[in-house]
Amino acid sequence: MKKWVPMGPVSPLQLPENGVTTNVMAVWTSVGEAHPNASSLDISSIPLVNATEASKFVTQKRAAEHAAGRYALATLLRNLGFDPINLQVIRDRYRKPKLIWRDVDTKSGTGGLQNQSLPEITIGHSNGVAIAAVSLDGYPIGLDAEPVDVCRSKNILTMMASGKELQYLEQLWMNDEGLGIQETTRTWVVKEAIQKASGLGMHIAPQSFSVLDCNQISLTHQKVRYNLDFTHWQELLDDRCFTFGFSKLNESINPNP
């Protein structure tokens, strides 16, 4: 089986300086061209890749996207003083990724780092690029991206928005389809980032909350309230403009701890 190799450097993302991204570092790298129907790649030697999970990837495209995301995260962690070999990524019941030490021996052998909390992480990929970010202050985060020029169907609107937000997007599509697509993409990546930061993923439906005309949101799931900040921006990657959504979980309040 062909081994995966990095397709380019791991480069920093230019996060907006608006307070939401304080103590956050993010990077991106190219996934490269991967043929959807080609057989999978061997990515088992890439840091932070779980060999069991990697063995389930059937296509080359899926394996390359996963490898590039983990490689980007590993590079970022190494630049922060962590050895990715001593760490692994696990997923909770909502499939949110989390860093843990491989074992007690590696943790105790890292000098002063053993008393330092591991960063919160978020990983993603889209249209030929992989992204990763870490939160150095312990706040859970979410990062998502899509190309500005990505093709979308208006049919997606009812699956991601409702109420005034849905009316707003539908009106944009009616007035200017291109602008409607761009605003739909921005709304989508922000909501994906919020789902990631909350740790709930698709267990909180995107049409159940609105990000229209605000930069903070409060969600409730199984009686737990999640208070989050979010932001968005555009950035040029591999000569293509991407829209980014980022969110940080400020607190989760459980009335019955």
Phi and psi in degrees as GROMACS dihedral restraints (atoms count N, CA, C in turn):
[ dihedral_restraints ]
;  ai    aj    ak    al  type     phi  dphi    fc
    3     4     5     6     1   -66.9    20    10
    4     5     6     7     1   135.6    20    10
    6     7     8     9     1   -85.2    20    10
    7     8     9    10     1   143.7    20    10
    9    10    11    12     1   -77.4    20    10
   10    11    12    13     1   140.7    20    10
   12    13    14    15     1  -130.5    20    10
   13    14    15    16     1   148.4    20    10
   15    16    17    18     1   -57.4    20    10
   16    17    18    19     1   141.5    20    10
   18    19    20    21     1   -98.3    20    10
   19    20    21    22     1     0.2    20    10
   21    22    23    24     1   175.3    20    10
   22    23    24    25     1   179.6    20    10
   24    25    26    27     1   -71.5    20    10
   25    26    27    28     1   162.2    20    10
   27    28    29    30     1   -96.9    20    10
   28    29    30    31     1   118.9    20    10
   30    31    32    33     1  -118.4    20    10
   31    32    33    34     1   149.9    20    10
   33    34    35    36     1   -71.6    20    10
   34    35    36    37     1   147.6    20    10
   36    37    38    39     1   -91.1    20    10
   37    38    39    40     1   146.3    20    10
   39    40    41    42     1   -90.3    20    10
   40    41    42    43     1    86.2    20    10
   42    43    44    45     1   -69.8    20    10
   43    44    45    46     1   142.4    20    10
   45    46    47    48     1   -66.1    20    10
   46    47    48    49     1   143.6    20    10
   48    49    50    51     1   -94.6    20    10
   49    50    51    52     1    74.0    20    10
   51    52    53    54     1  -125.6    20    10
   52    53    54    55     1    13.6    20    10
   54    55    56    57     1    93.6    20    10
   55    56    57    58     1   -31.8    20    10
   57    58    59    60     1   -67.7    20    10
   58    59    60    61     1   -34.2    20    10
   60    61    62    63     1   -98.2    20    10
   61    62    63    64     1    16.8    20    10
   63    64    65    66     1   -59.5    20    10
   64    65    66    67     1   136.0    20    10
   66    67    68    69     1    62.4    20    10
   67    68    69    70     1    29.0    20    10
   69    70    71    72     1  -120.8    20    10
   70    71    72    73     1   138.3    20    10
   72    73    74    75     1  -125.4    20    10
   73    74    75    76     1   139.8    20    10
   75    76    77    78     1  -139.9    20    10
   76    77    78    79     1   149.6    20    10
   78    79    80    81     1  -139.2    20    10
   79    80    81    82     1   168.6    20    10
   81    82    83    84     1  -145.0    20    10
   82    83    84    85     1   160.2    20    10
   84    85    86    87     1  -152.2    20    10
   85    86    87    88     1   160.3    20    10
   87    88    89    90     1   -80.1    20    10
   88    89    90    91     1   137.1    20    10
   90    91    92    93     1   -80.7    20    10
   91    92    93    94     1   -30.5    20    10
   93    94    95    96     1    83.7    20    10
   94    95    96    97     1   177.4    20    10
   96    97    98    99     1   -80.5    20    10
   97    98    99   100     1   127.6    20    10
   99   100   101   102     1  -131.4    20    10
  100   101   102   103     1   128.3    20    10
  102   103   104   105     1   -79.7    20    10
  103   104   105   106     1   122.3    20    10
  105   106   107   108     1   -56.4    20    10
  106   107   108   109     1   -32.5    20    10
  108   109   110   111     1   -97.7    20    10
  109   110   111   112     1     0.1    20    10
  111   112   113   114     1   -77.1    20    10
  112   113   114   115     1   155.1    20    10
  114   115   116   117     1   -65.4    20    10
  115   116   117   118     1   158.9    20    10
  117   118   119   120     1   -66.3    20    10
  118   119   120   121     1   171.4    20    10
  120   121   122   123     1  -109.9    20    10
  121   122   123   124     1   157.0    20    10
  123   124   125   126     1   -85.6    20    10
  124   125   126   127     1   109.9    20    10
  126   127   128   129     1  -118.1    20    10
  127   128   129   130     1    12.8    20    10
  129   130   131   132     1   -64.6    20    10
  130   131   132   133     1   -22.0    20    10
  132   133   134   135     1   -91.3    20    10
  133   134   135   136     1    -3.2    20    10
  135   136   137   138     1   -74.7    20    10
  136   137   138   139     1   132.5    20    10
  138   139   140   141     1   -55.7    20    10
  139   140   141   142     1   140.3    20    10
  141   142   143   144     1    74.5    20    10
  142   143   144   145     1     1.0    20    10
  144   145   146   147     1   -84.9    20    10
  145   146   147   148     1   130.5    20    10
  147   148   149   150     1   -85.4    20    10
  148   149   150   151     1   119.6    20    10
  150   151   152   153     1   -61.0    20    10
  151   152   153   154     1   -36.9    20    10
  153   154   155   156     1   -66.0    20    10
  154   155   156   157     1   -44.6    20    10
  156   157   158   159     1   -65.4    20    10
  157   158   159   160     1   -42.0    20    10
  159   160   161   162     1   -64.2    20    10
  160   161   162   163     1   -31.9    20    10
  162   163   164   165     1   -68.2    20    10
  163   164   165   166     1   -14.9    20    10
  165   166   167   168     1   -89.8    20    10
  166   167   168   169     1    -8.3    20    10
  168   169   170   171     1   -74.7    20    10
  169   170   171   172     1   125.1    20    10
  171   172   173   174     1   -91.2    20    10
  172   173   174   175     1   -37.0    20    10
  174   175   176   177     1  -102.4    20    10
  175   176   177   178     1   155.1    20    10
  177   178   179   180     1   -63.6    20    10
  178   179   180   181     1   -37.8    20    10
  180   181   182   183     1   -61.0    20    10
  181   182   183   184     1   -48.2    20    10
  183   184   185   186     1   -65.1    20    10
  184   185   186   187     1   -41.1    20    10
  186   187   188   189     1   -65.1    20    10
  187   188   189   190     1   -42.3    20    10
  189   190   191   192     1   -65.9    20    10
  190   191   192   193     1   -40.8    20    10
  192   193   194   195     1   -63.0    20    10
  193   194   195   196     1   -44.6    20    10
  195   196   197   198     1   -63.7    20    10
  196   197   198   199     1   -45.9    20    10
  198   199   200   201     1   -63.1    20    10
  199   200   201   202     1   -43.1    20    10
  201   202   203   204     1   -64.3    20    10
  202   203   204   205     1   -40.2    20    10
  204   205   206   207     1   -63.6    20    10
  205   206   207   208     1   -45.4    20    10
  207   208   209   210     1   -68.7    20    10
  208   209   210   211     1   -36.3    20    10
  210   211   212   213     1   -64.8    20    10
  211   212   213   214     1   -41.9    20    10
  213   214   215   216     1   -62.5    20    10
  214   215   216   217     1   -44.8    20    10
  216   217   218   219     1   -64.0    20    10
  217   218   219   220     1   -43.3    20    10
  219   220   221   222     1   -61.3    20    10
  220   221   222   223     1   -40.9    20    10
  222   223   224   225     1   -64.5    20    10
  223   224   225   226     1   -43.3    20    10
  225   226   227   228     1   -62.2    20    10
  226   227   228   229     1   -45.0    20    10
  228   229   230   231     1   -64.2    20    10
  229   230   231   232     1   -39.2    20    10
  231   232   233   234     1   -62.6    20    10
  232   233   234   235     1   -39.7    20    10
  234   235   236   237     1   -66.1    20    10
  235   236   237   238     1   -21.8    20    10
  237   238   239   240     1   -92.0    20    10
  238   239   240   241     1     0.5    20    10
  240   241   242   243     1   101.4    20    10
  241   242   243   244     1     3.2    20    10
  243   244   245   246     1   -96.5    20    10
  244   245   246   247     1   141.2    20    10
  246   247   248   249     1   -92.8    20    10
  247   248   249   250     1   112.6    20    10
  249   250   251   252     1   -59.0    20    10
  250   251   252   253     1   -23.1    20    10
  252   253   254   255     1   -62.3    20    10
  253   254   255   256     1   -28.5    20    10
  255   256   257   258     1   -85.9    20    10
  256   257   258   259     1    -0.5    20    10
  258   259   260   261     1  -121.7    20    10
  259   260   261   262     1   161.5    20    10
  261   262   263   264     1  -144.1    20    10
  262   263   264   265     1   158.1    20    10
  264   265   266   267     1  -105.0    20    10
  265   266   267   268     1   125.1    20    10
  267   268   269   270     1  -116.3    20    10
  268   269   270   271     1   167.8    20    10
  270   271   272   273     1  -123.3    20    10
  271   272   273   274     1   142.1    20    10
  273   274   275   276     1   -86.8    20    10
  274   275   276   277     1  -168.9    20    10
  276   277   278   279     1   -66.7    20    10
  277   278   279   280     1   -20.1    20    10
  279   280   281   282     1   -97.6    20    10
  280   281   282   283     1     8.5    20    10
  282   283   284   285     1    68.1    20    10
  283   284   285   286     1    22.7    20    10
  285   286   287   288     1   -74.9    20    10
  286   287   288   289     1   129.3    20    10
  288   289   290   291     1   -74.9    20    10
  289   290   291   292     1   145.5    20    10
  291   292   293   294     1  -146.6    20    10
  292   293   294   295     1   140.6    20    10
  294   295   296   297     1   -84.6    20    10
  295   296   297   298     1   138.0    20    10
  297   298   299   300     1  -139.3    20    10
  298   299   300   301     1   158.8    20    10
  300   301   302   303     1   -71.1    20    10
  301   302   303   304     1   145.5    20    10
  303   304   305   306     1   -63.2    20    10
  304   305   306   307     1   -40.6    20    10
  306   307   308   309     1  -162.9    20    10
  307   308   309   310     1   172.1    20    10
  309   310   311   312     1   -63.5    20    10
  310   311   312   313     1   -36.5    20    10
  312   313   314   315     1   -64.2    20    10
  313   314   315   316     1   -43.6    20    10
  315   316   317   318     1   -68.5    20    10
  316   317   318   319     1   -35.2    20    10
  318   319   320   321     1   -63.1    20    10
  319   320   321   322     1   -46.7    20    10
  321   322   323   324     1   -71.6    20    10
  322   323   324   325     1   -17.0    20    10
  324   325   326   327     1   -92.5    20    10
  325   326   327   328     1     9.9    20    10
  327   328   329   330     1  -101.1    20    10
  328   329   330   331     1    18.9    20    10
  330   331   332   333     1    65.0    20    10
  331   332   333   334     1  -131.1    20    10
  333   334   335   336     1   -70.1    20    10
  334   335   336   337     1   -15.2    20    10
  336   337   338   339     1   -71.1    20    10
  337   338   339   340     1   -18.1    20    10
  339   340   341   342     1   -67.2    20    10
  340   341   342   343     1   -20.5    20    10
  342   343   344   345     1   -93.1    20    10
  343   344   345   346     1     0.2    20    10
  345   346   347   348     1   -97.4    20    10
  346   347   348   349     1   131.2    20    10
  348   349   350   351     1   -65.1    20    10
  349   350   351   352     1   141.8    20    10
  351   352   353   354     1   -71.5    20    10
  352   353   354   355     1   146.0    20    10
  354   355   356   357     1   -66.0    20    10
  355   356   357   358     1   152.0    20    10
  357   358   359   360     1   -74.9    20    10
  358   359   360   361     1   148.1    20    10
  360   361   362   363     1  -131.5    20    10
  361   362   363   364     1   159.8    20    10
  363   364   365   366     1  -147.9    20    10
  364   365   366   367     1   142.4    20    10
  366   367   368   369     1  -135.5    20    10
  367   368   369   370     1   147.8    20    10
  369   370   371   372     1  -161.9    20    10
  370   371   372   373     1   173.5    20    10
  372   373   374   375     1  -154.4    20    10
  373   374   375   376     1   152.6    20    10
  375   376   377   378     1  -165.9    20    10
  376   377   378   379     1   125.5    20    10
  378   379   380   381     1    48.1    20    10
  379   380   381   382     1    50.1    20    10
  381   382   383   384     1    91.9    20    10
  382   383   384   385     1     1.9    20    10
  384   385   386   387     1  -129.0    20    10
  385   386   387   388     1   151.4    20    10
  387   388   389   390     1  -118.7    20    10
  388   389   390   391     1   144.6    20    10
  390   391   392   393     1  -130.6    20    10
  391   392   393   394     1   152.5    20    10
  393   394   395   396     1  -152.4    20    10
  394   395   396   397     1   148.5    20    10
  396   397   398   399     1  -146.2    20    10
  397   398   399   400     1   154.0    20    10
  399   400   401   402     1  -129.5    20    10
  400   401   402   403     1   146.8    20    10
  402   403   404   405     1  -109.2    20    10
  403   404   405   406     1   120.0    20    10
  405   406   407   408     1   -87.8    20    10
  406   407   408   409     1    -6.2    20    10
  408   409   410   411     1  -108.4    20    10
  409   410   411   412     1    10.2    20    10
  411   412   413   414     1    88.4    20    10
  412   413   414   415     1    -2.0    20    10
  414   415   416   417     1   -82.4    20    10
  415   416   417   418     1   129.7    20    10
  417   418   419   420     1   -60.8    20    10
  418   419   420   421     1   142.6    20    10
  420   421   422   423     1  -134.1    20    10
  421   422   423   424     1   163.2    20    10
  423   424   425   426     1  -142.5    20    10
  424   425   426   427     1   138.6    20    10
  426   427   428   429     1  -135.4    20    10
  427   428   429   430     1   134.3    20    10
  429   430   431   432     1  -144.1    20    10
  430   431   432   433     1   156.1    20    10
  432   433   434   435     1  -151.4    20    10
  433   434   435   436     1   148.9    20    10
  435   436   437   438     1  -147.3    20    10
  436   437   438   439     1   148.1    20    10
  438   439   440   441     1   -61.8    20    10
  439   440   441   442     1   142.4    20    10
  441   442   443   444     1   -61.6    20    10
  442   443   444   445     1   -34.8    20    10
  444   445   446   447     1   -94.2    20    10
  445   446   447   448     1    16.3    20    10
  447   448   449   450     1   -63.7    20    10
  448   449   450   451     1   142.0    20    10
  450   451   452   453     1   -78.6    20    10
  451   452   453   454     1   135.3    20    10
  453   454   455   456     1  -137.5    20    10
  454   455   456   457     1   152.5    20    10
  456   457   458   459     1   -99.5    20    10
  457   458   459   460     1   143.0    20    10
  459   460   461   462     1   -62.4    20    10
  460   461   462   463     1   -20.5    20    10
  462   463   464   465     1   -62.5    20    10
  463   464   465   466     1   -19.4    20    10
  465   466   467   468     1   -71.0    20    10
  466   467   468   469     1   -20.9    20    10
  468   469   470   471     1   -57.7    20    10
  469   470   471   472     1   -45.4    20    10
  471   472   473   474     1   -70.8    20    10
  472   473   474   475     1   -13.7    20    10
  474   475   476   477     1   -91.5    20    10
  475   476   477   478     1    -5.0    20    10
  477   478   479   480     1  -133.2    20    10
  478   479   480   481     1    -7.5    20    10
  480   481   482   483     1  -148.8    20    10
  481   482   483   484     1   160.5    20    10
  483   484   485   486     1  -152.6    20    10
  484   485   486   487     1   171.7    20    10
  486   487   488   489     1    58.4    20    10
  487   488   489   490     1  -138.8    20    10
  489   490   491   492     1   -63.1    20    10
  490   491   492   493     1   -35.7    20    10
  492   493   494   495     1   -64.1    20    10
  493   494   495   496     1   -42.9    20    10
  495   496   497   498     1   -63.8    20    10
  496   497   498   499     1   -44.0    20    10
  498   499   500   501     1   -60.8    20    10
  499   500   501   502     1   -41.3    20    10
  501   502   503   504     1   -61.4    20    10
  502   503   504   505     1   -47.0    20    10
  504   505   506   507     1   -67.3    20    10
  505   506   507   508     1   -41.8    20    10
  507   508   509   510     1   -62.8    20    10
  508   509   510   511     1   -38.5    20    10
  510   511   512   513     1   -66.0    20    10
  511   512   513   514     1   -39.7    20    10
  513   514   515   516     1   -61.1    20    10
  514   515   516   517     1   -45.9    20    10
  516   517   518   519     1   -58.5    20    10
  517   518   519   520     1   -39.3    20    10
  519   520   521   522     1   -68.2    20    10
  520   521   522   523     1   -39.4    20    10
  522   523   524   525     1   -79.9    20    10
  523   524   525   526     1   -40.2    20    10
  525   526   527   528     1  -156.2    20    10
  526   527   528   529     1   101.9    20    10
  528   529   530   531     1   -59.7    20    10
  529   530   531   532     1   -40.6    20    10
  531   532   533   534     1   -61.0    20    10
  532   533   534   535     1   -44.6    20    10
  534   535   536   537     1   -67.4    20    10
  535   536   537   538     1   -37.3    20    10
  537   538   539   540     1   -61.3    20    10
  538   539   540   541     1   -41.0    20    10
  540   541   542   543     1   -64.9    20    10
  541   542   543   544     1   -44.4    20    10
  543   544   545   546     1   -62.3    20    10
  544   545   546   547     1   -43.4    20    10
  546   547   548   549     1   -70.6    20    10
  547   548   549   550     1   -33.2    20    10
  549   550   551   552     1   -64.1    20    10
  550   551   552   553     1   -42.0    20    10
  552   553   554   555     1   -63.9    20    10
  553   554   555   556     1   -43.8    20    10
  555   556   557   558     1   -60.7    20    10
  556   557   558   559     1   -45.4    20    10
  558   559   560   561     1   -61.7    20    10
  559   560   561   562     1   -41.2    20    10
  561   562   563   564     1   -63.6    20    10
  562   563   564   565     1   -48.3    20    10
  564   565   566   567     1   -68.8    20    10
  565   566   567   568     1   -33.5    20    10
  567   568   569   570     1   -64.7    20    10
  568   569   570   571     1   -43.9    20    10
  570   571   572   573     1   -67.1    20    10
  571   572   573   574     1   -38.4    20    10
  573   574   575   576     1   -61.0    20    10
  574   575   576   577     1   -42.4    20    10
  576   577   578   579     1   -62.7    20    10
  577   578   579   580     1   -41.1    20    10
  579   580   581   582     1   -64.6    20    10
  580   581   582   583     1   -43.2    20    10
  582   583   584   585     1   -60.1    20    10
  583   584   585   586     1   -40.2    20    10
  585   586   587   588     1   -68.4    20    10
  586   587   588   589     1   -46.8    20    10
  588   589   590   591     1   -64.0    20    10
  589   590   591   592     1   -37.8    20    10
  591   592   593   594     1   -68.7    20    10
  592   593   594   595     1   -21.1    20    10
  594   595   596   597     1    83.8    20    10
  595   596   597   598     1     3.2    20    10
  597   598   599   600     1   -95.3    20    10
  598   599   600   601     1   -20.3    20    10
  600   601   602   603     1    56.9    20    10
  601   602   603   604     1  -139.8    20    10
  603   604   605   606     1   -76.1    20    10
  604   605   606   607     1     4.2    20    10
  606   607   608   609     1   -71.9    20    10
  607   608   609   610     1   -12.9    20    10
  609   610   611   612     1  -115.1    20    10
  610   611   612   613     1   112.1    20    10
  612   613   614   615     1   -66.4    20    10
  613   614   615   616     1   135.5    20    10
  615   616   617   618     1   -62.5    20    10
  616   617   618   619     1   -29.0    20    10
  618   619   620   621     1   -80.5    20    10
  619   620   621   622     1    -2.3    20    10
  621   622   623   624     1   -87.4    20    10
  622   623   624   625     1    -5.8    20    10
  624   625   626   627     1  -143.5    20    10
  625   626   627   628     1   158.2    20    10
  627   628   629   630     1  -118.3    20    10
  628   629   630   631     1   143.4    20    10
  630   631   632   633     1  -117.9    20    10
  631   632   633   634     1    20.6    20    10
  633   634   635   636     1   -76.7    20    10
  634   635   636   637     1   125.9    20    10
  636   637   638   639     1    57.9    20    10
  637   638   639   640     1    40.9    20    10
  639   640   641   642     1  -156.9    20    10
  640   641   642   643     1   168.2    20    10
  642   643   644   645     1  -134.0    20    10
  643   644   645   646     1    12.8    20    10
  645   646   647   648     1  -137.4    20    10
  646   647   648   649     1   151.9    20    10
  648   649   650   651     1  -152.0    20    10
  649   650   651   652     1   151.1    20    10
  651   652   653   654     1  -124.3    20    10
  652   653   654   655     1   122.8    20    10
  654   655   656   657     1  -114.2    20    10
  655   656   657   658     1   151.5    20    10
  657   658   659   660     1  -127.2    20    10
  658   659   660   661     1   129.1    20    10
  660   661   662   663     1  -141.2    20    10
  661   662   663   664     1   121.7    20    10
  663   664   665   666     1    50.4    20    10
  664   665   666   667     1    46.6    20    10
  666   667   668   669     1    70.8    20    10
  667   668   669   670     1     0.2    20    10
  669   670   671   672     1   -95.3    20    10
  670   671   672   673     1   132.0    20    10
  672   673   674   675     1   -98.5    20    10
  673   674   675   676     1   134.5    20    10
  675   676   677   678     1  -117.4    20    10
  676   677   678   679     1   120.6    20    10
  678   679   680   681     1  -106.8    20    10
  679   680   681   682     1   121.7    20    10
  681   682   683   684     1  -131.6    20    10
  682   683   684   685     1   149.0    20    10
  684   685   686   687     1  -103.7    20    10
  685   686   687   688     1   156.0    20    10
  687   688   689   690     1  -151.2    20    10
  688   689   690   691     1   161.2    20    10
  690   691   692   693     1  -151.9    20    10
  691   692   693   694     1   173.6    20    10
  693   694   695   696     1  -152.2    20    10
  694   695   696   697     1   158.1    20    10
  696   697   698   699     1  -163.6    20    10
  697   698   699   700     1   174.0    20    10
  699   700   701   702     1  -120.4    20    10
  700   701   702   703     1   147.8    20    10
  702   703   704   705     1  -152.0    20    10
  703   704   705   706     1   145.5    20    10
  705   706   707   708     1   -89.9    20    10
  706   707   708   709     1   120.3    20    10
  708   709   710   711     1  -127.4    20    10
  709   710   711   712     1   126.9    20    10
  711   712   713   714     1    50.8    20    10
  712   713   714   715     1    42.9    20    10
  714   715   716   717     1    62.9    20    10
  715   716   717   718     1    23.8    20    10
  717   718   719   720     1  -132.8    20    10
  718   719   720   721     1   134.3    20    10
  720   721   722   723     1   -81.5    20    10
  721   722   723   724     1   128.8    20    10
  723   724   725   726     1  -115.3    20    10
  724   725   726   727     1   146.1    20    10
  726   727   728   729     1   -98.7    20    10
  727   728   729   730     1   130.0    20    10
  729   730   731   732     1  -112.1    20    10
  730   731   732   733     1   142.6    20    10
  732   733   734   735     1  -121.2    20    10
  733   734   735   736     1   136.2    20    10
  735   736   737   738     1  -135.3    20    10
  736   737   738   739     1   141.0    20    10
  738   739   740   741     1  -141.2    20    10
  739   740   741   742     1   150.1    20    10
  741   742   743   744     1  -130.1    20    10
  742   743   744   745     1   132.2    20    10
  744   745   746   747     1   -84.2    20    10
  745   746   747   748     1   115.3    20    10
  747   748   749   750     1   -82.0    20    10
  748   749   750   751     1   -38.1    20    10
  750   751   752   753     1  -164.5    20    10
  751   752   753   754     1   152.3    20    10
  753   754   755   756     1  -124.3    20    10
  754   755   756   757     1   130.9    20    10
  756   757   758   759     1  -116.1    20    10
  757   758   759   760     1   114.9    20    10
  759   760   761   762     1  -103.7    20    10
  760   761   762   763     1   115.0    20    10
  762   763   764   765     1   -68.9    20    10
  763   764   765   766     1   -17.0    20    10
  765   766   767   768     1  -129.3    20    10
  766   767   768   769     1    68.9    20    10
